[in-house]
Amino acid sequence: MASRKHTLVLWIVAVVLIAACEIGIFNLPHWRTVGAPAVESGTPVIASGLTDNGDGTYTVTDADKATIGIPIRSASGGAAELRSVRLVPAGTGWSYSTASFKTAYGSADDSTTDTDSLTWRDLGQGVWTDAKTLTYTKIPSTQYVLAGQKSDDNRYSTWLRIDYGSQSAGAVVSLASYELNPTVPFMVSLPRLVIMLALAAFVICLRPGSALWRRRLDIDSRGHRIAIGAFIVLQSAALLAISQMTGGSHVSLATAFNSSFHHWTDPAQYQRLADALLHGRLWLDLPVDNSLQTMQNPYDFGARVSRNASTGAVYFWDHAYYQGHYYCYFGVLPALLLFAPYEAITGGWLPTWAASWTLAVAFTVFGTLFVMSFIRRFFPNASQAMAWLCLFTAMAATSMWYYVFDPSFYGVPVLMAMAVASAGLYFWIRARRDAASGRWAFAMPHDAPADGSPATCVADSSDAPAAAPAATKLSAWRMVLGTVLMAMTVGCRPQFAAMILLAIPLFWDEIRHTRQLVSRTSWRLTLAVALAALAVLVPLGAYNVARFGSPFDFGQDYNLTSYDLTSQRPSVFLLPAELFLELFQPVSLLGQFPFVQTTSTAIAAPQEPSLGGLLALVPMLAVVLLMWMARRPLRRHRAWGMALWCVALGIVVMLTDTLIGGINNRYYGDFSMLLALAAILVALALEESLRPEGRQDDAASGCATIPARVMALAAAAAVLFAAFMIGMGFFATGRYEALASTNPVLYSWVGSWFSGLTM
């Protein structure tokens, strides 16, 4: 009862704080403009760079002279003090416009037509200069800009200039009317309230000492299954919304010329590969410029750029060119299992965003099931709170959010590899069954016999800390299905094939002690597993042989990109710096919206815009660095080998990616799952070791010590920070597909929430 009262008090406090934020912080523009003095305006002066279309819109003909000058005066007829401006667009046929604002102090005669002779200053020029640029839309909250604080020299003005110089010639801007010193309306935003309520729920439920820290994880209970189902549904809905941020279903699949690197881009690689397979081809139906066959080295980027500049030769970026044909060097299985069936059934091309979202949902389902089973397997007495924080960490660590936000053929194979790998690991980890009942059996380290042989207990939904050791057997169909799925990673993203080696620590007991695998007595199951792997790997090898002559040649070296992959690789001497950028580079935070910006990855190696190193973006992963400190509880739970394997394989994959492709946030998905699994084990080991002496296996003792509370607080804060970096990272300037350019309406709407936090 006392706990419920405490929780109720916390919710009351949370509601009060949410109300204070909504009324105060997010409505600061309203409070800052209440009581602003009235300002009158004269006849506007339309400069020669704008053509009035007569319907509240203007066409930009000369960006340098695309201005509207407005004479202004106070109610008493003198110079006016501007505090806010509203630009009201016309009703239809328009999406957004961007304008900047300047003021001047001089003659405000309505007959003045030459405003260029005036001395203009930024609207935000005051005590400090805060340049005022407004991207306004049909959403009312985006139509206001605040002038900010002013020094005495800049406080009063007689002219306001609206400048559309950032618009290109031919652009249509909309301005039906304008308001000077309007009071920004008081607005309550339902999406804002939902976000703040979700944040409050996270803090209250996962705060140190909450009930979730005192309850043992029970993945078979009805309540847990409901919670897991709700999580999957909510995350799938969030992924769908994110997939539409940058255009989603409106993104064109047409080829386009990119003048920055003088190549053509084709966003429909998987659609073309699927079409080729349906028509009995392995090469893409793209025109091959004759110069590729006559060039001494068609993989020489400089030579291709020069040839394009001089002759207009057509080359397709990031396509594998080999012996007169273009090929897709990305994994074939997404085309075979998604794009080709869709085209065969509908006759059309599956949109890339839809494929990305479908695969992300598949990973959400199987990744969630696997992570919870993984926790239960090695730390059956883990608290519910730590289990959920570990799940959130695993989801945040993957690059799934990047691939869905910027859906492209780059992300599709990684998403499918994540989905099939998590599904395969789920079936593998659930393959150990009780010989008598057939229920899932998991290791109970504290019941292990002195000879080191395994002891298991049968999974149930009781609150008993352990069950009696039981004889086990491996489920053949789960082993075979898991093997098929794991082998499929080779046909998606070969780097994920490293996760197949997790079978060694996962089934070490069955290999070393009970001899249920790789032994004379288990030859049938071993053969079935081997045949299952070969059933996938042999056709994939034959596919590579048919294209490039070797089962191990996936074609990535024939990629037409910015350097010659057949002979060049990034310098190994830059590897320490590259690994620092990949793992540890700090994030770059701002004091104003969007609060996050890209970091500098300036280095003489392939690179793309980055938001920071993986451990900086997902701080919970940094507990991997404490693995040696947690070795005793890890060994006690027979998880030390698994943790070492995960870290070792993750490092190998990361080194491979970096040595071949340089620095890229997209590559994080190749090794982040492995590091996340290691981090989960270390975090669970630390949670247990910080419980009171003699009660390490008692989940009810969670957060009973100050160090345990500190760790709980740090873990929750780390997950919150990762969520912040994912959410605000979508709005970061400088990244690929930045919302400021791909979806200015959404960018300006969210930005308007913080418009009061200006000078």
N, C-alpha and C positions, 0 to 999 in steps of 0.2 A: 504493500500500500504506500509506504514511504517513497519507494522508487517511482511509482506512478505519479505521485504528487510532485516529485522532483522533475519528472519529465514534463508534466503539465506546466510547471513554472517556467521551464526552459522554452516551451512552445509559446507561452505568453510573452516572454522576453523577445523571442524571435519575431513574433508578429509585430511587436512594438518597434523593433529595429527595422523590419521591412517597411512598415508604415513611414518611419522617419526617413528612410532612404527614398521611398517613392515620393513623399511629400516634399522632402528637403532637397536632397542631392539631384535626383532626376528631374525635379521641377524648378531647379535654380533659375533657368531662363525666365520663368514666370515671375518669381520673386524679384529678380534683378531688373525687370522692366515695368513693374507696377509703379505707377505714378510718374512715368517718364513725361517730360514736358511735350506739349503739342508742337508739331513741326508742320509748316505749310510748304507747298512746293509750287513752282511755276511750270511753264511749258518746257517739256524735255527737249533736248537737242540731240537728234539722232545723227551720229557721225556717218561719213560716207562709206564706211565698211559694213554697214547693215542696210538691208533692203526690207522695208515694211511690207509684209504680205497681206496686210489688211484684216487678218483674222486673229490677231494677238500673237502672231509669230513673226520672226525675222530671219532672213537668210544672210549668213555671213559671206560677204564677198571679199573682204580684206581683213584678215585677223588683226593686223596692226591698227586698224581704225574702226574696230567693231565695238564702239562705245555708245553709251547713252548718258548725256550730261543732264543733271536735274538741278535747277536753282532751288535753294531751300532758304527758309527764314523762320524765325521764331514767331510766336503769336503776336509779339509786340513789334515785329517788323525787322528786328536785328538778326545777327548771326545766330544760327541754331546749334543746339547741343544734340548730336546724334547718339543715341544709345542702342538702337536696334533698327534693322531693316527687314522687310518681308518682300519677297518676290513671288507674285501670284501668277502661275502659268495659265495658259488657255486650256480649254477642256479636253480636246481630243487630238489624236495624231502626233503624239509626242511622248517621250519617256523621261528624259532628264536634260538639264543644261548645267554648265559650270560657269560661274561668274566670280570675278574679284571686285573689290570696292576700293575707291579712293575718294578723298575729300580735298577741298581747296577753300581758301579764304580769299575772296576778292569780290569784284563787282557781281551782283546777282540780278542784273537787269534781265527781264524776260526776253528782251530783244537780242541778247547776246547769242551769236551763232558760232563764234570761234572760241572753243574752250581749251584748245591746245596751248594757248598763251598763259594759262593759269599754272600755278605751281601746285602740283598734286602730291598728296601724301597718302600712305596706306590708311584705310579706315581704322586699322588696329594700331596705328602709330600713336603712342601715348607715353607713359612712363617707360615702357619697353615696347618694342615693335612686335606685334603678333599679327602676321599677315592673315588677312581675312579672305578666304576662298569658300564659296558655297556651291555645292552640288545639290540643286533642288529638284524635287520631283512632284508628283501629284499628292504625295503624302504631306499633309499640312505641317507636321513637325520638322520636316526637312527644309522648309521655306524661310526660316528665320536665321539671321546672323546677328551676333552681339558685337558692339563696337569695342567694348572693354574700357578699362580705366584710361583717363587722359591726363596729361600734364596741362598746365594752364595755357601753354603755347598752342596746344593741339585740340583744346576742348571744343572750340566753336568753329563752325564752317558755314560757308554760303553756297557751296556746291557739293553735290554727290555724283560720282561717276560709277556707272555699272559697266564693267569691262568684260567682254566676251573674247578676249584675245587668246585664251587657251583653246578655243574651238577652231577647227580647221575650216578652210574655205569651202563653202557649199553646205555647211552644217546649218540646220534649222534650230533656232532657239525660241523658246516660248516665254512671253512676258505680257500677260493681259493687263496687269496693273502692279503697282508697288505700294507699300505702306511704310511710312517713316515713323519711327518710335512707337511701333505697335506694342501692346502688352501681349507677350507670348501666352497663349491659353494654358491653363492648368490641365495637364493630361495624365491619365492613369493608363498604364500599358499592361494588358493581360500577359503578354509574353515575358515582360520583365518580372511580374509577380510570380509567374510559374518558375522562372529561373531562380529567383531568390528563395522561394519555398523549397525547391529541390536542394538548394545549397543548405538551407536550414535543416532539412531532413537528414542530409548527409552528416552535418556536424553533430546533431543531437543523437543520431543513431550510432555513430562511430566515435563519439567523444570518449576519451579515457574513462573507464569505470562504467560505461553503459552496459546494459544487459547483454548486448551481443558479445562483449568481451568475456562474459562469464558463462556463456553457453557453448557447449561442444558442437562442432560441425556435424550435422547428421544429414547426409545427402539423400537418404531414403525417406525422410519424413515428408508428410504432406505439405507442411508449411514451407519447407525448403524448395520443393518442386514448384509450388505456386510462385515463390519469389524468383526462382530461376526462369520460369515461363514469362513472368512480368518483365524481368530484365531483358530477355531476348526480344520480346515484342517492342519494348521502349527503345532499345538500341537499334533495332531494325528500322523503326520509324525515324529515328534521328539520322541514320545513314541515308535513308531515302531523301530526307530534307536536304542533307549535305550534298547529295548527288545532283540536286537541282540548283545549287548555289551559283555554279558557273555556267549555267545554261541548260544542262541536262538534255532533255529531249529536243531542245532547239539548236544544239550544236551540229554544225554541218560536217558531213563525212567527205566533202569534196576536197580534191587536191588543191594546193595553193603554193605560190612561189614565195619563198622567204628571202627577201633582199639582203638580210644581214649575213647569211652564209651562202647565198647564191645556189640554193638547192630547192627542189620542190618537196613539200611535205605531203604525206598521205596518211591521214588519221584512220584509214579503214584497212589496216594491214590484216587484221583477223577476219574481217568480212571478205576480203579478197582471197585469203587463204582458204576459208570455208568454201567459197565459190569454186576455187581451183580444185579442191578435193571432190566436190560434187560433180565436176566435169572431168575427173580422171587425170588431173595435173598436179604436180608438186610445186611448180613455179607460179608466180603471180602474174596476172594478166595486166602488165604495165608496159608501156613502150620503152624499149631499150635503145638509148642513143648510140648510133654507130661509133661515136668517138670512144666509148668505153672499150670496144674491141680493138681499136687501133692505138690507143694510148699505151705507152711503155709500161706504166703502172697505174691502173684505174683506181687504186686505193690511195693515191697521192692527193690529199685534200687541196693543196695549193694548185696543182695542175688542173683539177676539175673546176675550181673557182675561176682560174684564168680562162679556161675554155668556155665556160658559161658566159663570162663577161665579153669575150670577143665574138662568139658565134651564137650564143643563146642556147647552147646544148642543155638538154634536160636530164638532170640527175635526181634521183629520189633519196632523200635523207633517211638514214637509219634503216636502210634495206640492205640485205645481203646480196651482193652481185657475184655471180659465179658462172663462168662459161656461157655467157650470153643470155642469162636469165636473172630476174630478180626473185629472191626467196625471202620468206619470213623466217628469221633465225630465232624467234621466240617460240616457246613450247607449242607443240601442235595440239595438245589435248583440249585446250579451250575452244579451238576451231572445230575439233571433231565432236565434242560433247555438247557444245552450246550453240555456236554460230551456224554450223552446218545443219543441224536438226531444225533450227528456227527458219533458215532459208528454205529447206526442203518442205516444211509445212506451210509457211506463209508466202513464200516467194520473194520476201523482202530481206533486208539486212537487219540483224539484231543490233540495236543501238549499243554503243560501247558502255554508256552509263548504266543501262539495264543489266548488261552482263556483269559489270563491276559490282553493282548493288546486290545482285543475286548471289555472287560468290562471297561478298562480304557478309551477307546474312548466313550463308552456309558456314562460314568460319565462326560467326557469332554463336551459332548453335553448337557446333562440335567443339569449338575452342572452349566454350563455357563448360560443357559436359566433361571435357578432358581435364581442364584445370581443377575443377572440383574433385574429380576422381583421383587426380595426381596428388592433391593435398591429402585426401582421405587415405590413399595408399601409404604414404610415407609418414604423415603426421595425423593419425586418426583422432588425436585429442586436441587438435587445433581449435581455436575459438572461431565462432562464426564471423566476428568482426575482422580478424586477420585474414580469414579465408576470402571474404568479400574484397578486402583491400588488395589481396594478391590477384584476384580475378580482375579487378579494375586496372591493376598495373599491367597484367598480361595484355589486356585489350588496348591500353594506352601505348604500350611499347611497340606494338606492330605499326607498320606504315599503312594499315588499312584505311585510316582516315585520309591520308594523303591521296591514296589511289582512288577513293570514292569522290573526294573533293575535285580532283583533276583526273577524271576518267579518261584513260587512254590505253593504247595497246601495250604501253610499258607496264602498267599496273595489273592488267588482266591475268598474265601468267603467274605473277606473285600471289595474287588473291586466290587463284585456284590451288596453287601449291600450299598456301596456308590452310585452305579448307580441307584438302585431301590429307595433308599431314596431320592436322588436328583430329580428323575423323579416324585415320589409321591408328594414331596413338591412343585414341579413346578405346577402340576395339581391342587393341593389344593390352592396355592396362586392365581392361575388364575381362580378359581371357582366363585369368586364374579363377577357377570355380571350386566350391566345396564338393568333394567327391560324393558325398551322401545326398545333399539337398540340391546341388546345382547352383546355389546362390554365389554371388561374388565373394571371394575370399581375399583379404589383404593382410600384409605382414604386420605382426605385432612385435616390435623389436624387444620389448621388455620381457616377452615370453620365450625368447629364443633360447634353445638349449645351449649348454656350455660348449658343445662341439662346433658351434657356429652354424649348424644347419638351421633352416628357416622354420619359423613358427608362424602360423596364420590364424586369423579368426574370421568368422563368417560375418559378412555385413548384415546388419539388421537396423531397425529403427528404435531400439531401446536406448535408454540412457546409461546402460552398463558400460564402464570404461573399457572392458575387454571381454572376449569370449574365449572359450577353451580352444587350444590348438586343434586343428583339424587337418585331415588328409585332403590333398588338393589334386586337381587335374586341370589340364589346359583345354579350353573350349576350341575344338578344331575349326569350326566355322568362323569364330572371331579371329583366330590366328590367321586364317587364310584371307579373310576379308581385309583385316588390318594390313597384311602384307601387300595385297593388291593396291590398296590405297596409298601406302607408303611408296611403292614402286612407281606409282603414277606421278610422283613429284618430279621424276626425271623428265617426263614429257610436258611438264609445266615450267618449272624453274629448277634446273639441275642442282643449284646450290642447296636446295632443300633436301637433296638425297643424303646429305650428311646426317640428317635426323634419323635415317634408317639405322644408323649405328647406335642409337639409343636403345635398340633391342638388347644390346649386350648387358648394360646395367639393369634394364627392366626385367630381363629373364635370367639374370645370373643365377638365382636360386635353382631355376629349372634346368639350367645348363650344368651347373657345378655340383649341386647337391641331390636333387630328386631325379636328375637324368631324364627329364621329360622332353628335352630337346637335344639334338646333336649327339645321339647315342644309339647303340645297337637296338636297345629296347624301344626307342621312340622313332625308329626310322620312317614309319608311315607318316607321322605328323611332320617330321623334318622334310621328307620328300614332298608332301603336299604344300608346305610353305615355300620350298624352293621352286616348285613348278608354278605356284601362283606368281612368284616374282618374275620368273622367266616368261610367263604368259604376257606380261606387260613389257618387260625390257627387250625381248627379242623383236617384236614389231617396231618398237621405237628405234632400236639399232638398225633394223632394215630400212626404216624411213630415212635415217641419216646416210646410210650407204647409198640409197637411191639418189640422194641429192648431192652429197659431197664425197662419196667413196669410202667413208669410214664410219663405223657405228658410234665412234666417240667424237665425231666432228659435227657440232651443232650449227656451225656456220657463222658464229659470232665474229670470227676473224675477217670475214669478207664484208663486214658492215661498212657502208659508205658514210663515214662520220668525219670528225674534225682531225683525225690523225690515222695513220696507216697501221691497223691492228695486225697486219701480216708480218710487220717487222719492228713495230714500235710498242713500247710499254712505258708507263710513268717510271721515273727514276726511283730505284730502291732506296737511294740516299734521302729521298723526301718522305720515306715511309713513316718515321717517327712523327714528323709534323702532320702528316695526313691522318695518322691514328689519333693524334691529339684533337684534330678538328672533328673527326668522326665520333669520338667518345666524350671528350671533356670540354670542348669549346663552350664558354659561358653563353647563355642567351643574352639578347640585347633588348632590354626593357625601356619603355618610354614613359614619360609623365603625363601623356595625353593620348587620346584615342588615335590609333588602335592599340596602344600600349606595348606592342611587340613589333620588332622590325627584323629584317634579315641581318645576319652577321657577315663579317668579311671572311671569305675563304680564298683570298688572293694567294695563290701558290702556283708554281709552274707545273701544273698537272690538270687533267680533266676535272671539272668542278661545275656545280650548279648552285643556285641560291640556297642557303641553308638557314634554318632557325636556331641552330646550335648543335652541340654534340648530343649523342643519344642519352648519356647519363645526366646531362644537364636538362634535357627536355623531360625525362622521366626519372626524377631523382631516386625513386624507390629502387631502381636497378643498381644504384651505387652500393647497396648492401653486399653485392657480390665481392667488393673489396674487403669485406670482413669475413670472408669464407673461412680463412684459417682460424680465426677466433671461434668460429662456430663448429669446428671439426668434431668435437666430442659429442654434442647432441646429434650431429649429422651421422656420425658413425653408429651411435646408439640406435638410430632409426634406419640404419642400413641405406642412408641416402648420400653418404660421402662420395661414393663412386659415381652416382648419377650427377651430383653437382660438378664434379671434376670433368666428367664427359661433356656436360652442357657447356661449360666454360671453354674447354679445349676445342670443341667443335665450332663454337661461336667464333673463337679467335681465328681458326683456320678459314672459315667462310669469309670473315671480315677482311683478312689479309688477301684472300683471293680476289674479292671484289675490288679492294683498293688498288692492288697491283695491276689489275686489268682496266678498271673503269674510273679510278680516281675517287673523288669525294662527291657523294650524292645522297640526299635525304631519302631518295627512293630505295637505295640499297639497304637502308636500316632494316627493312622487313626481312632480308635474307638471314640475318643473324640475331635479330632482337628476340625472337621466340626462344632461342636457346639460352640467351642471357637472362630472359625473364624467368624461365624455369629454374635456373640456378639461383636467381634472386629470391624466388618464392621459397625454395628450400632453406636458404640462409635466414630469411625473415622468420619463417616458422620455427627454426631452431633457436633463434635469438628470443622469440616470444616465450618459448618453453623454458629456456635457461634463466629467464628473468622472473619466473614464478618463484614463490617462496620455497625454501629448501624442503625437500620431501614431498612436494605437491606439484612436481613438474608435469605429471600426467593428469592433473585435475584442472579442467578448463574453468571450473568455478572460481579458481584462484587468480584468474586473469586480472591484470592491473592492480594487484594487491600490494605491489611495491612501487616506490617512487621511480626507480629506473624503468620498470615496466610501463608506468604511465607516460614517462618521457618518450619511450619508444612508440607507444600507441599514438601519442600526439604527433611525433615526427612522421610516422607512417601515413596517418590521415592527411597531414599537411603536404606530404610529398605527392600523394594521389591528387589532391586538390590542385596543386601547382601544375601537374601534368595535364589535368583537365583544362586549366586556364590556358596553357600553352597550345593545346589542340584547338580550343574554341577561338581564342583571340589570334592564333596563328593563321586562321583562315583570312583574317582581315589585314595581315601584315603586308606592308608595302615592300616591293622589291622581289617578292616570291613569284614563281610561275603561276599564271592564272590568278593574279592578284585581284581581289574583289573590287578594288577601286576602279579597275578598268573593265573587268568582265561582268560585274553586276553593281554598277554605281548606285542603283536604287536601294539595294539592300545595304550597301556600305554607308550611304548617307543616312539611311533610316536608323541604323544602329548607332552611327556616330552622333546623331541628334540627341541620343540619350545622355550624352556627356557634354553637350554644347555649353552648358552653364559653367563647366570647369575650365574657363578661359580667363585671360587677364582681366 
